Structure formats: structure tokens, C-alpha cells
Amino acid sequence: LGGPLRVPNIDMWVEALVDLWKQAGLKPSQARTHARLNLAVARGLLHDLLLTRDRKAVDKAMAMFDWLCFREPNPVRRVGRLSASWVSPADPDEPRV
């Protein structure tokens, strides 16, 4: 399973994301866990998009993930608009009151 591209490619992304999370104030062990989760979500949603070509559904799922992680909209305007009015992940289609 440790092919010449698999491990280095994953490690490169995990390490970059770990650095970002540490800069955001997380402890190294928490940063590594968040990094792995971020990478897994991104890969999964890219796979979803490749198979389904349902950009709207994938963008909405990414918006939900961002909201769960940061409690604020995605910085990419097209995706961020999807979550800008969310109050909680339980009601993503309900506007804020």
C-alpha cells in the first residue's frame, strides 16, 4: 500500500494542513487529526464530484463541512453563500431568524 506516490502525496498534504491548524492555535496532535480529516473530506468530495458531476451537492457538502469546522462560511464566495445563513448543521436549508 505504500506506493511511490501514495505515501509522499498524502504526507505532503497532511503536513501542510498540520502547519495551518497549528498556526490557528491547535495543539500538534489536534492539528494532525484535523489535517487528516480535512484531507479525507476533500478527497471524498472530489471523488463524489468525479462520479456524480453534481457540483451543487458537493459544494453544499463542503459548505457544511466548513460550517462544522469554523462556524463561518467558506471563503470561496460561491460555496460560502450556501452556508452564510445557517444557524446549525441540523437546519442547513432554513434561513436565520
C-alpha positions as CSV (number, residue, x, y, z in Angstrom):
1,L,0.0,0.0,0.0
2,G,2.9,2.4,0.3
3,G,3.4,3.0,-3.4
4,P,5.9,5.7,-4.6
5,L,3.2,8.3,-4.9
6,R,0.7,7.3,-2.2
7,V,2.5,8.0,1.0
8,P,4.5,11.0,-0.1
9,N,1.5,12.7,-1.6
10,I,-0.7,12.2,1.5
11,D,2.2,13.1,3.8
12,M,2.8,16.3,1.9
13,W,-0.8,17.5,2.2
14,V,-1.2,16.4,5.8
15,E,2.0,18.3,6.8
16,A,0.8,21.4,5.1
17,L,-2.6,21.2,6.8
18,V,-1.0,20.5,10.2
19,D,1.0,23.7,9.8
20,L,-2.1,25.6,9.0
21,W,-4.0,24.2,12.0
22,K,-1.1,24.8,14.4
23,Q,-1.0,28.5,13.2
24,A,-4.7,28.6,14.0
25,G,-3.8,27.7,17.6
26,L,-4.4,23.9,17.8
27,K,-2.1,21.6,19.7
28,P,0.1,19.4,17.4
29,S,-1.9,16.2,18.0
30,Q,-5.2,18.0,17.3
31,A,-3.7,19.7,14.3
32,R,-2.7,16.4,12.8
33,T,-6.2,14.9,13.4
34,H,-7.9,17.9,11.8
35,A,-5.5,17.8,8.9
36,R,-6.2,14.1,8.2
37,L,-10.0,14.8,8.4
38,N,-9.7,17.8,6.1
39,L,-7.8,15.8,3.5
40,A,-10.2,12.9,3.7
41,V,-13.2,15.2,3.2
42,A,-11.6,16.9,0.3
43,R,-10.6,13.6,-1.4
44,G,-14.1,12.2,-0.8
45,L,-15.9,15.2,-2.2
46,L,-13.6,15.3,-5.2
47,H,-14.4,11.6,-5.8
48,D,-18.1,12.4,-5.4
49,L,-17.8,15.2,-7.9
50,L,-15.9,13.0,-10.4
51,L,-18.5,10.2,-10.2
52,T,-21.7,12.2,-10.0
53,R,-20.8,15.6,-11.6
54,D,-23.2,17.1,-9.1
55,R,-21.3,20.3,-8.3
56,K,-24.2,21.8,-6.4
57,A,-24.5,18.9,-4.0
58,V,-20.7,18.7,-3.5
59,D,-20.4,22.5,-2.9
60,K,-23.2,22.2,-0.3
61,A,-21.4,19.3,1.5
62,M,-18.2,21.4,1.5
63,A,-20.1,24.3,2.9
64,M,-21.5,22.1,5.6
65,F,-18.0,20.8,6.5
66,D,-16.7,24.4,6.7
67,W,-19.5,25.4,8.9
68,L,-19.0,22.5,11.2
69,C,-15.2,23.3,11.5
70,F,-15.3,27.0,11.6
71,R,-18.9,28.2,12.2
72,E,-18.5,30.6,9.4
73,P,-19.0,30.5,5.6
74,N,-16.3,29.1,3.2
75,P,-14.0,31.9,1.9
76,V,-14.8,30.9,-1.7
77,R,-17.8,33.1,-2.3
78,R,-19.8,30.6,-4.4
79,V,-19.5,28.0,-1.7
80,G,-19.8,30.4,1.2
81,R,-23.1,31.7,0.1
82,L,-24.6,28.3,0.7
83,S,-23.8,28.4,4.4
84,A,-24.0,32.2,5.1
85,S,-27.4,32.0,6.7
86,W,-27.1,28.6,8.5
87,V,-27.8,28.6,12.2
88,S,-26.8,24.9,12.8
89,P,-25.9,21.9,10.7
90,A,-29.3,20.4,11.6
91,D,-31.2,23.0,9.6
92,P,-28.9,23.9,6.6
93,D,-31.9,24.9,4.4
94,E,-33.6,27.1,7.0
95,P,-32.7,30.8,7.0
96,R,-31.5,32.6,10.1
97,V,-34.3,34.3,12.1
